[in-house]
């Protein structure tokens, strides 16, 4: 039985276990152990899950870094998490420079499959990590208690925050596995397609859950609509995680292409990370039937609700009822608990998941808590039957293609540009990605700057996907006498007309 599939590469059970043990041995030979952090800067390829499992065997904390990040953003995460070592693809490490990183750094070759998928040039010079793995003795010691993967989630402060959880007890491991199985539809022998980036929370959790459950993980180098159908057909995929943008692209394929591939093996397609437009959800349910599931959760919370296709069709827009072990309460601005159908701020907790802390930020951890529950700033309500509905989303956050983008981070980058006096960043409608990033920029007197010049100035500072797609220059931004920016006045015209996603 194959455990990992990546293009023509197939790794069976024995080879998979051997590779995990050898990678663990190489990490152990470096002197890494409990209390240390290993950072990964990898695109989707077998090294990602193998290194994640190897590090966990040694009791290391694993920090997957979003490889879209600009070098300054990568450097911030590395410093903030206190990484003892960094392993990454050669092409991703090249722009960083060893002087910038200032820690032990090892490279793995960027596979041809990834190079072709992203149209990357071939790099010369040997990768440094494989030699250490070859020379290492397989680690054969007992697994050490390991903290859960520490994912970085951005926030209104403009800097990413590491969500840290302690090592799970054996009983908690069973409970977390049960919770993930409930949301992901997991079962022994499942065949999971990993097409979304594994540095994201849900794709990462589903990939590792599959391997820990004895299933097969089929890794796609990147999402492509027709290639996704081909992989499902060829490998008899049973489970997959997707975001609404993937649904849009799948539905955009001609019927002749869609009919070319059999999807009868699919049992469970779970989507999340962003609100799904109702017309897109209905079209996917019409295509795949009751195999489509949605959920509500967050890096801080874990899975909180789950909804089946039938439940959603009966209550369009719902995110379902609490999963086993989850509690949801709705509070108003005064901290009073609200009753059915009364919108307020969503607070939740999954008792199967250990309490989290924002790494190095105990004050911010306390700020999002109330009576043992946590909020991510979402507004919603519970109906009389306990089904959750989402109203406004996270304060100011833009969700583009299932990726969380925080305007405060972009505004902080804009503030460093010498020509910029003030800025307002927010989301506007986009038919493919759900939202696009829009910036209204006020220049300093006498300064001249075009939209493309501004984008080029931002590229060394923030990831490419955060660069505003629409830029409007204005003489003055609307602010109250207190100085508070009235973004609502800027945002509402775009959403009222549904226009605004045409790049400027």
Secondary structure, 3 states (H helix, E strand, C coil): CEEEEECCEEEEHHHHHHHHHHHHHHHHHCCCCCCCEEEEECCCCHHHHHHHHHHHHCCCEEEECCCCCCHHHHHHHHHHHCCCEEEEEHHHHHCCCHHHHCCEEEEECCCHHHHHHHCCCCCCCCCCHHHHHHHCCCCCCCCCCCECCCEEECCCCCCCEEEECCECCHHHHHHHHHHHHHHHCCCCCCEEEECCCCCCHHHHHHHHHHHHCCCEEEECCCCCHHHHHHHHHHHCCCEEEECHHHHHHHHCCCHHHHCCCCCCCCCEEEECCCCCCHHHHHHHHHHHHHHEEEEEEECCCEEEEEECHHHHHHCCCEEEEECCCEEEEEECCCCCECCCCCCEEEEEEECCCCCCEECCCHHHHHHCEECCEEEEEEEEEECCCCCEEECCCCCCCEEECCEEECHHHHHHHHHCCCCEEEEEEEEEEECCCEEEEEEEEEECCCCCCCHHHHHHHHHCCCCHHHCCCEEEECCCCCECCCCCECHHHHHHHHHHHCCCCCCC
